[in-house]
Amino acid sequence: MSSKKAVPAAKAALNQMKLEIANEVGIANYDSVDKGNLTARQNGYVGGYMTKKLVEMAEQQMAGK
């Protein structure tokens, strides 16, 4: 599997979303935190919530909303 982004222009928006979600789950300064010092659960919350929100956005777009 390639780590190449399907839409490179979306990188900034995804990074912003990641920071917002990290703040929502209580991880301040996520962009400057050493991710290796966070628990797997903390990192998983950020990725999981990102996926959930992206799926919701895609479903809304597909439904024409």
mmCIF file of the N, C-alpha and C atoms, coordinates in Angstrom:
data_MODEL
# 
_entry.id   MODEL 
# 
loop_
_atom_site.group_PDB 
_atom_site.id 
_atom_site.type_symbol 
_atom_site.label_atom_id 
_atom_site.label_alt_id 
_atom_site.label_comp_id 
_atom_site.label_asym_id 
_atom_site.label_entity_id 
_atom_site.label_seq_id 
_atom_site.pdbx_PDB_ins_code 
_atom_site.Cartn_x 
_atom_site.Cartn_y 
_atom_site.Cartn_z 
_atom_site.occupancy 
_atom_site.B_iso_or_equiv 
_atom_site.pdbx_formal_charge 
_atom_site.auth_seq_id 
_atom_site.auth_comp_id 
_atom_site.auth_asym_id 
_atom_site.auth_atom_id 
_atom_site.pdbx_PDB_model_num 
ATOM 1   N N  . MET A 1 1  ? 0.849   -1.181 0.000  1.00 0.00 ? 1  MET A N  1 
ATOM 2   C CA . MET A 1 1  ? 0.000   0.000  0.000  1.00 0.00 ? 1  MET A CA 1 
ATOM 3   C C  . MET A 1 1  ? 0.890   1.238  0.000  1.00 0.00 ? 1  MET A C  1 
ATOM 4   N N  . SER A 1 2  ? 0.517   2.201  -0.780 1.00 0.00 ? 2  SER A N  1 
ATOM 5   C CA . SER A 1 2  ? 1.286   3.433  -0.902 1.00 0.00 ? 2  SER A CA 1 
ATOM 6   C C  . SER A 1 2  ? 0.823   4.455  0.130  1.00 0.00 ? 2  SER A C  1 
ATOM 7   N N  . SER A 1 3  ? 1.770   5.248  0.644  1.00 0.00 ? 3  SER A N  1 
ATOM 8   C CA . SER A 1 3  ? 1.404   6.308  1.578  1.00 0.00 ? 3  SER A CA 1 
ATOM 9   C C  . SER A 1 3  ? 1.184   7.625  0.838  1.00 0.00 ? 3  SER A C  1 
ATOM 10  N N  . LYS A 1 4  ? 1.175   7.559  -0.493 1.00 0.00 ? 4  LYS A N  1 
ATOM 11  C CA . LYS A 1 4  ? 0.950   8.745  -1.306 1.00 0.00 ? 4  LYS A CA 1 
ATOM 12  C C  . LYS A 1 4  ? -0.501  9.192  -1.167 1.00 0.00 ? 4  LYS A C  1 
ATOM 13  N N  . LYS A 1 5  ? -0.703  10.481 -0.928 1.00 0.00 ? 5  LYS A N  1 
ATOM 14  C CA . LYS A 1 5  ? -2.046  11.032 -0.755 1.00 0.00 ? 5  LYS A CA 1 
ATOM 15  C C  . LYS A 1 5  ? -2.801  11.012 -2.079 1.00 0.00 ? 5  LYS A C  1 
ATOM 16  N N  . ALA A 1 6  ? -4.080  10.639 -2.012 1.00 0.00 ? 6  ALA A N  1 
ATOM 17  C CA . ALA A 1 6  ? -4.924  10.647 -3.206 1.00 0.00 ? 6  ALA A CA 1 
ATOM 18  C C  . ALA A 1 6  ? -5.185  12.072 -3.658 1.00 0.00 ? 6  ALA A C  1 
ATOM 19  N N  . VAL A 1 7  ? -5.336  12.982 -2.696 1.00 0.00 ? 7  VAL A N  1 
ATOM 20  C CA . VAL A 1 7  ? -5.567  14.394 -2.994 1.00 0.00 ? 7  VAL A CA 1 
ATOM 21  C C  . VAL A 1 7  ? -4.558  15.200 -2.180 1.00 0.00 ? 7  VAL A C  1 
ATOM 22  N N  . PRO A 1 8  ? -3.368  15.450 -2.723 1.00 0.00 ? 8  PRO A N  1 
ATOM 23  C CA . PRO A 1 8  ? -2.326  16.148 -1.966 1.00 0.00 ? 8  PRO A CA 1 
ATOM 24  C C  . PRO A 1 8  ? -2.761  17.505 -1.421 1.00 0.00 ? 8  PRO A C  1 
ATOM 25  N N  . ALA A 1 9  ? -3.656  18.188 -2.103 1.00 0.00 ? 9  ALA A N  1 
ATOM 26  C CA . ALA A 1 9  ? -4.109  19.507 -1.651 1.00 0.00 ? 9  ALA A CA 1 
ATOM 27  C C  . ALA A 1 9  ? -4.907  19.432 -0.353 1.00 0.00 ? 9  ALA A C  1 
ATOM 28  N N  . ALA A 1 10 ? -5.362  18.249 0.028  1.00 0.00 ? 10 ALA A N  1 
ATOM 29  C CA . ALA A 1 10 ? -6.156  18.082 1.241  1.00 0.00 ? 10 ALA A CA 1 
ATOM 30  C C  . ALA A 1 10 ? -5.287  17.933 2.491  1.00 0.00 ? 10 ALA A C  1 
ATOM 31  N N  . LYS A 1 11 ? -3.983  17.884 2.333  1.00 0.00 ? 11 LYS A N  1 
ATOM 32  C CA . LYS A 1 11 ? -3.086  17.639 3.462  1.00 0.00 ? 11 LYS A CA 1 
ATOM 33  C C  . LYS A 1 11 ? -3.264  18.655 4.582  1.00 0.00 ? 11 LYS A C  1 
ATOM 34  N N  . ALA A 1 12 ? -3.322  19.934 4.252  1.00 0.00 ? 12 ALA A N  1 
ATOM 35  C CA . ALA A 1 12 ? -3.472  20.980 5.275  1.00 0.00 ? 12 ALA A CA 1 
ATOM 36  C C  . ALA A 1 12 ? -4.803  20.832 6.005  1.00 0.00 ? 12 ALA A C  1 
ATOM 37  N N  . ALA A 1 13 ? -5.860  20.535 5.276  1.00 0.00 ? 13 ALA A N  1 
ATOM 38  C CA . ALA A 1 13 ? -7.180  20.377 5.906  1.00 0.00 ? 13 ALA A CA 1 
ATOM 39  C C  . ALA A 1 13 ? -7.195  19.165 6.830  1.00 0.00 ? 13 ALA A C  1 
ATOM 40  N N  . LEU A 1 14 ? -6.547  18.084 6.423  1.00 0.00 ? 14 LEU A N  1 
ATOM 41  C CA . LEU A 1 14 ? -6.484  16.894 7.272  1.00 0.00 ? 14 LEU A CA 1 
ATOM 42  C C  . LEU A 1 14 ? -5.661  17.152 8.528  1.00 0.00 ? 14 LEU A C  1 
ATOM 43  N N  . ASN A 1 15 ? -4.574  17.878 8.389  1.00 0.00 ? 15 ASN A N  1 
ATOM 44  C CA . ASN A 1 15 ? -3.764  18.216 9.564  1.00 0.00 ? 15 ASN A CA 1 
ATOM 45  C C  . ASN A 1 15 ? -4.547  19.092 10.531 1.00 0.00 ? 15 ASN A C  1 
ATOM 46  N N  . GLN A 1 16 ? -5.304  20.048 9.993  1.00 0.00 ? 16 GLN A N  1 
ATOM 47  C CA . GLN A 1 16 ? -6.123  20.909 10.840 1.00 0.00 ? 16 GLN A CA 1 
ATOM 48  C C  . GLN A 1 16 ? -7.192  20.092 11.558 1.00 0.00 ? 16 GLN A C  1 
ATOM 49  N N  . MET A 1 17 ? -7.810  19.174 10.845 1.00 0.00 ? 17 MET A N  1 
ATOM 50  C CA . MET A 1 17 ? -8.829  18.306 11.440 1.00 0.00 ? 17 MET A CA 1 
ATOM 51  C C  . MET A 1 17 ? -8.208  17.474 12.566 1.00 0.00 ? 17 MET A C  1 
ATOM 52  N N  . LYS A 1 18 ? -7.011  16.967 12.336 1.00 0.00 ? 18 LYS A N  1 
ATOM 53  C CA . LYS A 1 18 ? -6.317  16.161 13.335 1.00 0.00 ? 18 LYS A CA 1 
ATOM 54  C C  . LYS A 1 18 ? -6.084  16.961 14.615 1.00 0.00 ? 18 LYS A C  1 
ATOM 55  N N  . LEU A 1 19 ? -5.655  18.214 14.472 1.00 0.00 ? 19 LEU A N  1 
ATOM 56  C CA . LEU A 1 19 ? -5.410  19.065 15.638 1.00 0.00 ? 19 LEU A CA 1 
ATOM 57  C C  . LEU A 1 19 ? -6.708  19.377 16.383 1.00 0.00 ? 19 LEU A C  1 
ATOM 58  N N  . GLU A 1 20 ? -7.775  19.645 15.649 1.00 0.00 ? 20 GLU A N  1 
ATOM 59  C CA . GLU A 1 20 ? -9.058  19.942 16.273 1.00 0.00 ? 20 GLU A CA 1 
ATOM 60  C C  . GLU A 1 20 ? -9.580  18.738 17.052 1.00 0.00 ? 20 GLU A C  1 
ATOM 61  N N  . ILE A 1 21 ? -9.455  17.562 16.461 1.00 0.00 ? 21 ILE A N  1 
ATOM 62  C CA . ILE A 1 21 ? -9.941  16.353 17.123 1.00 0.00 ? 21 ILE A CA 1 
ATOM 63  C C  . ILE A 1 21 ? -9.092  16.047 18.346 1.00 0.00 ? 21 ILE A C  1 
ATOM 64  N N  . ALA A 1 22 ? -7.782  16.235 18.243 1.00 0.00 ? 22 ALA A N  1 
ATOM 65  C CA . ALA A 1 22 ? -6.910  16.006 19.398 1.00 0.00 ? 22 ALA A CA 1 
ATOM 66  C C  . ALA A 1 22 ? -7.316  16.916 20.550 1.00 0.00 ? 22 ALA A C  1 
ATOM 67  N N  . ASN A 1 23 ? -7.636  18.165 20.252 1.00 0.00 ? 23 ASN A N  1 
ATOM 68  C CA . ASN A 1 23 ? -8.104  19.086 21.296 1.00 0.00 ? 23 ASN A CA 1 
ATOM 69  C C  . ASN A 1 23 ? -9.425  18.608 21.898 1.00 0.00 ? 23 ASN A C  1 
ATOM 70  N N  . GLU A 1 24 ? -10.325 18.101 21.044 1.00 0.00 ? 24 GLU A N  1 
ATOM 71  C CA . GLU A 1 24 ? -11.620 17.608 21.516 1.00 0.00 ? 24 GLU A CA 1 
ATOM 72  C C  . GLU A 1 24 ? -11.457 16.441 22.480 1.00 0.00 ? 24 GLU A C  1 
ATOM 73  N N  . VAL A 1 25 ? -10.485 15.579 22.242 1.00 0.00 ? 25 VAL A N  1 
ATOM 74  C CA . VAL A 1 25 ? -10.286 14.414 23.112 1.00 0.00 ? 25 VAL A CA 1 
ATOM 75  C C  . VAL A 1 25 ? -9.314  14.704 24.244 1.00 0.00 ? 25 VAL A C  1 
ATOM 76  N N  . GLY A 1 26 ? -8.898  15.976 24.367 1.00 0.00 ? 26 GLY A N  1 
ATOM 77  C CA . GLY A 1 26 ? -8.103  16.383 25.512 1.00 0.00 ? 26 GLY A CA 1 
ATOM 78  C C  . GLY A 1 26 ? -6.599  16.315 25.366 1.00 0.00 ? 26 GLY A C  1 
ATOM 79  N N  . ILE A 1 27 ? -6.100  16.288 24.139 1.00 0.00 ? 27 ILE A N  1 
ATOM 80  C CA . ILE A 1 27 ? -4.662  16.274 23.915 1.00 0.00 ? 27 ILE A CA 1 
ATOM 81  C C  . ILE A 1 27 ? -4.263  17.643 23.379 1.00 0.00 ? 27 ILE A C  1 
ATOM 82  N N  . ALA A 1 28 ? -3.723  18.474 24.263 1.00 0.00 ? 28 ALA A N  1 
ATOM 83  C CA . ALA A 1 28 ? -3.334  19.829 23.874 1.00 0.00 ? 28 ALA A CA 1 
ATOM 84  C C  . ALA A 1 28 ? -1.996  19.802 23.140 1.00 0.00 ? 28 ALA A C  1 
ATOM 85  N N  . ASN A 1 29 ? -1.791  20.750 22.250 1.00 0.00 ? 29 ASN A N  1 
ATOM 86  C CA . ASN A 1 29 ? -0.528  20.894 21.502 1.00 0.00 ? 29 ASN A CA 1 
ATOM 87  C C  . ASN A 1 29 ? -0.132  19.610 20.772 1.00 0.00 ? 29 ASN A C  1 
ATOM 88  N N  . TYR A 1 30 ? -1.091  18.957 20.157 1.00 0.00 ? 30 TYR A N  1 
ATOM 89  C CA . TYR A 1 30 ? -0.849  17.670 19.493 1.00 0.00 ? 30 TYR A CA 1 
ATOM 90  C C  . TYR A 1 30 ? 0.211   17.774 18.403 1.00 0.00 ? 30 TYR A C  1 
ATOM 91  N N  . ASP A 1 31 ? 0.287   18.933 17.758 1.00 0.00 ? 31 ASP A N  1 
ATOM 92  C CA . ASP A 1 31 ? 1.250   19.080 16.671 1.00 0.00 ? 31 ASP A CA 1 
ATOM 93  C C  . ASP A 1 31 ? 2.692   19.088 17.168 1.00 0.00 ? 31 ASP A C  1 
ATOM 94  N N  . SER A 1 32 ? 2.907   19.474 18.425 1.00 0.00 ? 32 SER A N  1 
ATOM 95  C CA . SER A 1 32 ? 4.278   19.514 18.950 1.00 0.00 ? 32 SER A CA 1 
ATOM 96  C C  . SER A 1 32 ? 4.580   18.389 19.937 1.00 0.00 ? 32 SER A C  1 
ATOM 97  N N  . VAL A 1 33 ? 3.606   17.530 20.205 1.00 0.00 ? 33 VAL A N  1 
ATOM 98  C CA . VAL A 1 33 ? 3.791   16.420 21.140 1.00 0.00 ? 33 VAL A CA 1 
ATOM 99  C C  . VAL A 1 33 ? 4.505   15.270 20.431 1.00 0.00 ? 33 VAL A C  1 
ATOM 100 N N  . ASP A 1 34 ? 5.417   14.617 21.135 1.00 0.00 ? 34 ASP A N  1 
ATOM 101 C CA . ASP A 1 34 ? 6.046   13.402 20.612 1.00 0.00 ? 34 ASP A CA 1 
ATOM 102 C C  . ASP A 1 34 ? 5.010   12.281 20.679 1.00 0.00 ? 34 ASP A C  1 
ATOM 103 N N  . LYS A 1 35 ? 4.512   11.847 19.529 1.00 0.00 ? 35 LYS A N  1 
ATOM 104 C CA . LYS A 1 35 ? 3.437   10.858 19.480 1.00 0.00 ? 35 LYS A CA 1 
ATOM 105 C C  . LYS A 1 35 ? 3.845   9.539  20.140 1.00 0.00 ? 35 LYS A C  1 
ATOM 106 N N  . GLY A 1 36 ? 5.151   9.278  20.216 1.00 0.00 ? 36 GLY A N  1 
ATOM 107 C CA . GLY A 1 36 ? 5.638   8.072  20.877 1.00 0.00 ? 36 GLY A CA 1 
ATOM 108 C C  . GLY A 1 36 ? 5.429   8.101  22.375 1.00 0.00 ? 36 GLY A C  1 
ATOM 109 N N  . ASN A 1 37 ? 5.227   9.291  22.935 1.00 0.00 ? 37 ASN A N  1 
ATOM 110 C CA . ASN A 1 37 ? 4.974   9.422  24.367 1.00 0.00 ? 37 ASN A CA 1 
ATOM 111 C C  . ASN A 1 37 ? 3.494   9.324  24.708 1.00 0.00 ? 37 ASN A C  1 
ATOM 112 N N  . LEU A 1 38 ? 2.642   9.286  23.701 1.00 0.00 ? 38 LEU A N  1 
ATOM 113 C CA . LEU A 1 38 ? 1.211   9.125  23.933 1.00 0.00 ? 38 LEU A CA 1 
ATOM 114 C C  . LEU A 1 38 ? 0.877   7.636  23.961 1.00 0.00 ? 38 LEU A C  1 
ATOM 115 N N  . THR A 1 39 ? -0.198  7.299  24.634 1.00 0.00 ? 39 THR A N  1 
ATOM 116 C CA . THR A 1 39 ? -0.616  5.897  24.658 1.00 0.00 ? 39 THR A CA 1 
ATOM 117 C C  . THR A 1 39 ? -1.238  5.526  23.309 1.00 0.00 ? 39 THR A C  1 
ATOM 118 N N  . ALA A 1 40 ? -1.294  4.238  23.055 1.00 0.00 ? 40 ALA A N  1 
ATOM 119 C CA . ALA A 1 40 ? -1.936  3.763  21.829 1.00 0.00 ? 40 ALA A CA 1 
ATOM 120 C C  . ALA A 1 40 ? -3.404  4.182  21.808 1.00 0.00 ? 40 ALA A C  1 
ATOM 121 N N  . ARG A 1 41 ? -4.022  4.194  22.968 1.00 0.00 ? 41 ARG A N  1 
ATOM 122 C CA . ARG A 1 41 ? -5.431  4.596  23.058 1.00 0.00 ? 41 ARG A CA 1 
ATOM 123 C C  . ARG A 1 41 ? -5.600  6.058  22.653 1.00 0.00 ? 41 ARG A C  1 
ATOM 124 N N  . GLN A 1 42 ? -4.703  6.934  23.131 1.00 0.00 ? 42 GLN A N  1 
ATOM 125 C CA . GLN A 1 42 ? -4.797  8.358  22.785 1.00 0.00 ? 42 GLN A CA 1 
ATOM 126 C C  . GLN A 1 42 ? -4.609  8.560  21.289 1.00 0.00 ? 42 GLN A C  1 
ATOM 127 N N  . ASN A 1 43 ? -3.581  7.946  20.713 1.00 0.00 ? 43 ASN A N  1 
ATOM 128 C CA . ASN A 1 43 ? -3.363  8.066  19.271 1.00 0.00 ? 43 ASN A CA 1 
ATOM 129 C C  . ASN A 1 43 ? -4.515  7.446  18.492 1.00 0.00 ? 43 ASN A C  1 
ATOM 130 N N  . GLY A 1 44 ? -5.051  6.350  19.002 1.00 0.00 ? 44 GLY A N  1 
ATOM 131 C CA . GLY A 1 44 ? -6.170  5.681  18.344 1.00 0.00 ? 44 GLY A CA 1 
ATOM 132 C C  . GLY A 1 44 ? -7.432  6.522  18.331 1.00 0.00 ? 44 GLY A C  1 
ATOM 133 N N  . TYR A 1 45 ? -7.674  7.253  19.431 1.00 0.00 ? 45 TYR A N  1 
ATOM 134 C CA . TYR A 1 45 ? -8.836  8.131  19.475 1.00 0.00 ? 45 TYR A CA 1 
ATOM 135 C C  . TYR A 1 45 ? -8.766  9.172  18.355 1.00 0.00 ? 45 TYR A C  1 
ATOM 136 N N  . VAL A 1 46 ? -7.612  9.764  18.183 1.00 0.00 ? 46 VAL A N  1 
ATOM 137 C CA . VAL A 1 46 ? -7.469  10.808 17.164 1.00 0.00 ? 46 VAL A CA 1 
ATOM 138 C C  . VAL A 1 46 ? -7.746  10.212 15.780 1.00 0.00 ? 46 VAL A C  1 
ATOM 139 N N  . GLY A 1 47 ? -7.089  9.118  15.456 1.00 0.00 ? 47 GLY A N  1 
ATOM 140 C CA . GLY A 1 47 ? -7.303  8.485  14.150 1.00 0.00 ? 47 GLY A CA 1 
ATOM 141 C C  . GLY A 1 47 ? -8.716  7.972  13.969 1.00 0.00 ? 47 GLY A C  1 
ATOM 142 N N  . GLY A 1 48 ? -9.281  7.405  15.019 1.00 0.00 ? 48 GLY A N  1 
ATOM 143 C CA . GLY A 1 48 ? -10.643 6.870  14.948 1.00 0.00 ? 48 GLY A CA 1 
ATOM 144 C C  . GLY A 1 48 ? -11.678 7.948  14.726 1.00 0.00 ? 48 GLY A C  1 
ATOM 145 N N  . TYR A 1 49 ? -11.555 9.045  15.476 1.00 0.00 ? 49 TYR A N  1 
ATOM 146 C CA . TYR A 1 49 ? -12.499 10.147 15.298 1.00 0.00 ? 49 TYR A CA 1 
ATOM 147 C C  . TYR A 1 49 ? -12.326 10.808 13.937 1.00 0.00 ? 49 TYR A C  1 
ATOM 148 N N  . MET A 1 50 ? -11.097 10.883 13.443 1.00 0.00 ? 50 MET A N  1 
ATOM 149 C CA . MET A 1 50 ? -10.885 11.439 12.096 1.00 0.00 ? 50 MET A CA 1 
ATOM 150 C C  . MET A 1 50 ? -11.617 10.588 11.067 1.00 0.00 ? 50 MET A C  1 
ATOM 151 N N  . THR A 1 51 ? -11.457 9.283  11.173 1.00 0.00 ? 51 THR A N  1 
ATOM 152 C CA . THR A 1 51 ? -12.111 8.374  10.233 1.00 0.00 ? 51 THR A CA 1 
ATOM 153 C C  . THR A 1 51 ? -13.620 8.513  10.316 1.00 0.00 ? 51 THR A C  1 
ATOM 154 N N  . LYS A 1 52 ? -14.143 8.560  11.538 1.00 0.00 ? 52 LYS A N  1 
ATOM 155 C CA . LYS A 1 52 ? -15.593 8.692  11.730 1.00 0.00 ? 52 LYS A CA 1 
ATOM 156 C C  . LYS A 1 52 ? -16.116 9.969  11.070 1.00 0.00 ? 52 LYS A C  1 
ATOM 157 N N  . LYS A 1 53 ? -15.430 11.090 11.301 1.00 0.00 ? 53 LYS A N  1 
ATOM 158 C CA . LYS A 1 53 ? -15.880 12.361 10.723 1.00 0.00 ? 53 LYS A CA 1 
ATOM 159 C C  . LYS A 1 53 ? -15.760 12.361 9.200  1.00 0.00 ? 53 LYS A C  1 
ATOM 160 N N  . LEU A 1 54 ? -14.690 11.775 8.668  1.00 0.00 ? 54 LEU A N  1 
ATOM 161 C CA . LEU A 1 54 ? -14.528 11.717 7.217  1.00 0.00 ? 54 LEU A CA 1 
ATOM 162 C C  . LEU A 1 54 ? -15.612 10.862 6.576  1.00 0.00 ? 54 LEU A C  1 
ATOM 163 N N  . VAL A 1 55 ? -15.969 9.761  7.219  1.00 0.00 ? 55 VAL A N  1 
ATOM 164 C CA . VAL A 1 55 ? -17.047 8.912  6.700  1.00 0.00 ? 55 VAL A CA 1 
ATOM 165 C C  . VAL A 1 55 ? -18.373 9.667  6.741  1.00 0.00 ? 55 VAL A C  1 
ATOM 166 N N  . GLU A 1 56 ? -18.632 10.369 7.841  1.00 0.00 ? 56 GLU A N  1 
ATOM 167 C CA . GLU A 1 56 ? -19.861 11.161 7.934  1.00 0.00 ? 56 GLU A CA 1 
ATOM 168 C C  . GLU A 1 56 ? -19.928 12.212 6.833  1.00 0.00 ? 56 GLU A C  1 
ATOM 169 N N  . MET A 1 57 ? -18.798 12.876 6.580  1.00 0.00 ? 57 MET A N  1 
ATOM 170 C CA . MET A 1 57 ? -18.758 13.897 5.533  1.00 0.00 ? 57 MET A CA 1 
ATOM 171 C C  . MET A 1 57 ? -19.032 13.272 4.164  1.00 0.00 ? 57 MET A C  1 
ATOM 172 N N  . ALA A 1 58 ? -18.461 12.119 3.904  1.00 0.00 ? 58 ALA A N  1 
ATOM 173 C CA . ALA A 1 58 ? -18.656 11.445 2.616  1.00 0.00 ? 58 ALA A CA 1 
ATOM 174 C C  . ALA A 1 58 ? -20.111 11.001 2.466  1.00 0.00 ? 58 ALA A C  1 
ATOM 175 N N  . GLU A 1 59 ? -20.689 10.481 3.543  1.00 0.00 ? 59 GLU A N  1 
ATOM 176 C CA . GLU A 1 59 ? -22.093 10.057 3.478  1.00 0.00 ? 59 GLU A CA 1 
ATOM 177 C C  . GLU A 1 59 ? -23.013 11.232 3.189  1.00 0.00 ? 59 GLU A C  1 
ATOM 178 N N  . GLN A 1 60 ? -22.750 12.375 3.835  1.00 0.00 ? 60 GLN A N  1 
ATOM 179 C CA . GLN A 1 60 ? -23.566 13.563 3.590  1.00 0.00 ? 60 GLN A CA 1 
ATOM 180 C C  . GLN A 1 60 ? -23.428 14.032 2.146  1.00 0.00 ? 60 GLN A C  1 
ATOM 181 N N  . GLN A 1 61 ? -22.191 13.980 1.645  1.00 0.00 ? 61 GLN A N  1 
ATOM 182 C CA . GLN A 1 61 ? -21.959 14.419 0.270  1.00 0.00 ? 61 GLN A CA 1 
ATOM 183 C C  . GLN A 1 61 ? -22.671 13.473 -0.702 1.00 0.00 ? 61 GLN A C  1 
ATOM 184 N N  . MET A 1 62 ? -22.624 12.185 -0.428 1.00 0.00 ? 62 MET A N  1 
ATOM 185 C CA . MET A 1 62 ? -23.271 11.209 -1.307 1.00 0.00 ? 62 MET A CA 1 
ATOM 186 C C  . MET A 1 62 ? -24.795 11.336 -1.258 1.00 0.00 ? 62 MET A C  1 
ATOM 187 N N  . ALA A 1 63 ? -25.307 11.781 -0.103 1.00 0.00 ? 63 ALA A N  1 
ATOM 188 C CA . ALA A 1 63 ? -26.755 11.968 0.027  1.00 0.00 ? 63 ALA A CA 1 
ATOM 189 C C  . ALA A 1 63 ? -27.194 13.297 -0.547 1.00 0.00 ? 63 ALA A C  1 
ATOM 190 N N  . GLY A 1 64 ? -26.248 14.103 -1.005 1.00 0.00 ? 64 GLY A N  1 
ATOM 191 C CA . GLY A 1 64 ? -26.574 15.374 -1.624 1.00 0.00 ? 64 GLY A CA 1 
ATOM 192 C C  . GLY A 1 64 ? -26.854 16.492 -0.652 1.00 0.00 ? 64 GLY A C  1 
ATOM 193 N N  . LYS A 1 65 ? -26.314 16.383 0.568  1.00 0.00 ? 65 LYS A N  1 
ATOM 194 C CA . LYS A 1 65 ? -26.558 17.433 1.575  1.00 0.00 ? 65 LYS A CA 1 
ATOM 195 C C  . LYS A 1 65 ? -25.396 18.374 1.652  1.00 0.00 ? 65 LYS A C  1 
# 
